[in-house]
């Protein structure tokens, strides 16, 4: 009897660990297929992606850096942050950058809720983007990259392509200098990779400048997710 209880407990812990690991790592694509890199990419193409925007002046400063380098990026925006930033959003699109959906509220408590909550978060963000610029995103990046069966179902019902990353920059870790962040990215980057960054971080513009210089030195060119993946970035267009 004791043996059975111990064995059952161990099995439960293993299952729980597997669930947590598969939920936390978007690249595993257990619950929904996620595009995290283009593995067959022969050219030195990479995607710079920024989460948690839009972030006012810092986003503008990043856009200026990108413009100077002739670089393109993909911004995953939070719907509730778009009010008053409509012109900024239209500018990013006008300059050739890609806009993706990063949920409406970015509330971590939503991650393990039922599909209807995820659907609401996706649809509200898409509606906010559509009101601002007349485009409805099809790329969706779950907050903190957590996926669950409920989120997978919601993404499919909403017709969204889930986007992950191949290189996590750890730019949100304040104790890491921007130089160390760039060094980490350059150690891990490969052709067809997607780099995860955040336009809410202090010195995000300086990090972008340093990274672009490092990428250019190695012969890399930045493209949008649409170009790298071959997927349509937007559905309905006004």
PyMOL commands that set and color helices and strands:
alter all, ss='L'
color gray80, all
select helices_A, chain A and resi 2-24+26-28+56-69+79-81+86-94+108-112+115-133+143-145+149-157+178-188+204-217+225-229
alter helices_A, ss='H'
color red, helices_A
select strands_A, chain A and resi 34-35+45-53+73-77+98-101+135-137+139-140+161-163+167-168+193-198+221-222+234-237
alter strands_A, ss='S'
color yellow, strands_A
deselect
rebuild
show_as cartoon
